[in-house]
Amino acid sequence: MIRKLFLVFLFFGTLMYSAVGQNSNAYKSEWQVRFNTGANIPLTKYMQDNVTYYLLQYKAHSRLNQLSVSHFFHKHWGVDLNFRAGSNSIIGARYSDFVEKIQSMYGDNYLKNVETSENDKDRSVFRQGYIGIIYRFETNKFYAYPTLSVGGIAMRTNYWQAHLKEKNSNNEYGVYFSTKNKQSNSLFFSISPSVSLGYKLSKRVFLNSDIMLSYFRPNFTFEKEFVNLYTKESSVEYFDYKKGIFTLGLGVGLIFVIR
């Protein structure tokens, strides 16, 4: 299998090298700006059976917009700065899901009132910034830009709380789910290989498609505090969310040659 893959890459590499050799004038641009729109697709299954799922203000399956600036300091080599922002459908709709989660945790023995820092207008928004090394293959009509980038992804957390009143009793309890800092923002390291492929509509405008694989690993510690509102006695449980997350970004757009 490895031998077959090697032969395939060798075959296409030979074709590309031949095409590049016949189109040496294709390597003229020094500065490029790329605009893409598309989708961010999760490749990792979330821990949805865990209460921490409701505390992450993030869903990987989302719309995606991308802005990239590339500078080629060599015929083949360059530096790429990439900024991506995305949002998904209204994440505040998880409220009813969380109420059901509380129901399953505490059964029918309590009357429940649930509150959260989310609201029905909240959207999951993420931002990613990368810097990478870009390598280019070009002919007079086609191009391929494989890139290896490192950067960070910004993610926000929420807090949730529930007020429980025990049936047939005067006992009342508060249940609080949050990080140490309640609502907070965090930045995590991410690595991302990608490739841009497309067709040159003119000397200044290229039709572009992007494929981008991203990996990052959140490192949150959440706490659940259960408080007797009458005696003020409390107990605390901790939950770690340190699962690695892979996402696939697909986008289409245009490249503009600035110089």
C-alpha positions in Angstrom: 0.0 0.0 0.0 2.8 2.4 0.9 4.6 1.6 -2.3 1.4 2.3 -4.3 1.0 5.7 -2.6 4.6 6.5 -3.2 4.2 5.8 -6.9 1.1 7.9 -7.1 2.8 10.9 -5.4 5.8 10.4 -7.7 3.6 10.3 -10.8 1.8 13.5 -9.9 5.0 15.2 -8.7 6.7 14.4 -12.0 3.7 15.9 -13.9 3.7 19.0 -11.7 7.5 19.4 -12.0 7.2 19.1 -15.8 4.4 21.6 -15.9 6.3 24.1 -13.7 9.4 23.7 -15.8 7.3 24.8 -18.9 5.7 27.7 -17.1 8.6 29.3 -15.2 7.0 32.7 -15.8 4.0 31.7 -13.6 6.0 32.5 -10.4 5.6 36.3 -10.5 3.4 37.3 -7.6 5.0 38.4 -4.3 1.9 39.4 -2.3 -1.5 37.7 -2.3 -4.8 38.2 -0.4 -7.2 35.3 -0.1 -10.9 35.5 0.9 -12.9 32.3 1.5 -16.2 31.3 2.9 -17.3 27.8 3.7 -17.9 25.4 6.6 -16.1 24.1 9.7 -16.9 20.4 10.1 -16.2 18.4 13.3 -14.2 15.2 13.1 -14.2 14.6 16.8 -17.3 13.5 18.7 -18.0 15.7 21.7 -18.6 14.5 25.2 -22.3 15.3 25.0 -23.2 12.9 27.9 -21.1 15.1 30.2 -22.3 18.3 31.8 -19.2 20.1 30.5 -20.6 19.9 27.0 -23.1 22.6 28.0 -20.4 24.9 29.4 -18.4 25.2 26.2 -19.5 28.2 24.1 -18.3 26.3 21.0 -19.6 24.0 18.3 -17.2 23.0 15.6 -20.0 22.5 12.9 -20.3 26.1 11.8 -20.1 28.6 9.0 -16.6 29.8 8.3 -15.1 33.0 6.9 -11.4 33.3 6.2 -8.9 36.1 5.4 -5.3 35.2 4.5 -2.3 37.3 3.4 0.7 35.5 1.8 4.1 36.9 1.0 6.4 34.9 -1.3 10.1 35.7 -0.6 11.2 32.9 -2.9 10.0 31.3 -6.2 8.5 28.5 -4.2 8.5 29.6 -0.5 6.5 32.1 1.4 4.9 33.1 4.7 1.1 32.9 5.2 -1.0 34.8 7.8 -4.4 33.3 8.2 -7.4 34.5 10.2 -10.6 32.5 10.5 -13.9 33.3 12.2 -17.0 31.2 12.4 -20.4 30.9 14.1 -23.1 28.2 14.2 -26.8 28.2 14.7 -28.1 29.7 17.9 -26.5 27.9 20.8 -28.9 29.2 23.4 -31.4 26.6 22.2 -29.4 24.2 24.4 -31.4 25.5 27.3 -34.1 22.8 27.0 -31.5 20.1 26.6 -29.8 21.3 29.8 -33.1 21.2 31.7 -33.5 17.6 30.6 -30.0 16.9 31.8 -30.9 18.3 35.3 -34.1 16.2 35.2 -32.1 13.0 34.5 -29.6 13.9 37.3 -32.1 14.7 40.0 -35.2 12.7 38.9 -38.7 13.7 39.9 -37.9 14.6 43.5 -37.3 18.3 42.9 -39.0 21.3 41.4 -36.5 22.9 39.2 -35.6 26.5 38.0 -32.6 26.7 35.6 -30.6 29.8 34.8 -27.6 30.3 32.5 -25.3 33.0 31.1 -26.5 31.9 27.7 -29.6 33.4 26.1 -31.7 32.6 23.0 -29.6 35.1 21.0 -26.3 33.5 21.8 -24.2 32.1 19.0 -21.2 29.9 19.2 -18.4 32.1 17.8 -14.8 31.0 17.4 -11.7 32.8 16.1 -8.5 31.3 14.9 -5.2 33.0 13.9 -2.3 31.2 12.2 1.1 31.9 10.8 2.6 29.3 8.5 5.1 28.3 5.8 3.6 28.1 2.4 5.0 26.2 -0.6 3.7 26.8 -4.1 3.4 24.9 -7.4 2.2 27.0 -10.3 1.5 26.8 -14.0 0.1 29.5 -16.2 -3.4 28.3 -15.4 -3.4 26.2 -12.2 -1.8 26.3 -8.8 -1.4 24.4 -5.5 -0.3 25.9 -2.2 0.3 23.4 0.6 0.8 25.1 4.0 1.8 24.1 7.5 0.6 26.6 10.2 0.6 27.0 13.9 -1.5 29.4 15.9 -4.3 29.6 18.4 -8.1 29.3 18.8 -10.1 31.5 21.2 -13.0 29.8 23.1 -15.5 31.1 25.6 -17.2 29.2 28.5 -20.5 29.8 30.2 -22.0 29.1 33.6 -25.3 27.3 34.4 -27.2 27.1 37.7 -30.3 25.4 38.9 -32.5 26.0 41.9 -34.0 22.8 43.3 -36.8 22.6 45.8 -37.4 19.1 47.2 -41.0 18.0 46.9 -42.9 17.5 50.1 -40.2 19.3 52.0 -38.9 22.8 52.8 -35.3 21.8 51.7 -33.9 24.0 48.8 -30.6 23.5 47.0 -28.5 25.4 44.5 -26.5 23.6 41.8 -23.8 25.7 40.1 -21.8 24.6 37.0 -18.9 26.8 35.9 -15.2 27.2 35.5 -13.3 28.9 38.3 -13.8 32.3 36.6 -17.4 31.7 35.8 -17.8 33.1 32.3 -14.3 33.3 30.7 -12.3 33.4 27.5 -9.3 31.1 26.8 -6.8 30.7 24.0 -5.4 27.3 23.0 -2.6 26.3 20.8 -3.6 24.8 17.4 -1.7 23.2 14.5 -3.1 23.1 11.0 -2.0 21.6 7.7 -3.9 22.9 4.6 -3.8 23.2 0.9 -5.2 25.8 -1.5 -6.0 24.7 -5.1 -7.4 26.6 -7.9 -7.6 28.1 -11.4 -6.2 31.5 -12.6 -9.0 33.6 -14.0 -6.5 36.3 -14.8 -3.0 37.5 -13.8 -4.6 39.3 -10.7 -7.5 37.0 -9.8 -7.5 33.3 -9.0 -10.5 31.1 -8.3 -9.7 29.3 -5.0 -10.7 26.3 -2.9 -9.2 25.5 0.5 -9.0 22.3 2.6 -7.8 22.8 6.2 -7.3 20.3 9.0 -7.1 21.8 12.5 -6.2 20.2 15.8 -6.4 21.8 19.3 -6.9 20.5 22.8 -9.0 22.5 25.3 -7.8 22.3 28.9 -10.7 23.3 31.1 -11.5 22.3 34.7 -15.2 22.7 35.5 -16.8 22.5 38.9 -20.2 21.5 40.1 -21.1 23.0 43.5 -24.2 21.6 45.3 -25.3 23.9 48.1 -28.0 23.5 50.8 -29.5 26.9 50.8 -30.8 26.6 54.3 -27.7 25.1 56.1 -25.2 26.6 53.6 -23.4 23.2 53.5 -21.9 22.5 50.1 -19.9 19.9 48.2 -17.9 20.4 45.0 -17.1 18.0 42.2 -14.6 18.7 39.4 -14.8 17.7 35.7 -11.9 18.0 33.3 -12.4 18.6 29.6 -9.1 17.9 27.9 -10.2 16.0 24.8 -8.3 16.7 21.6 -10.5 18.1 18.8 -10.0 17.7 15.1 -12.0 19.9 12.6 -12.0 20.1 8.8 -12.4 23.4 7.2 -13.7 23.6 3.6 -13.9 26.9 1.8 -14.2 28.6 -1.6 -13.3 32.1 -2.7 -10.9 34.3 -4.6 -7.2 35.1 -4.4 -6.1 38.6 -5.4 -2.5 39.3 -6.5 -1.5 42.6 -5.0 2.0 42.6 -6.3 
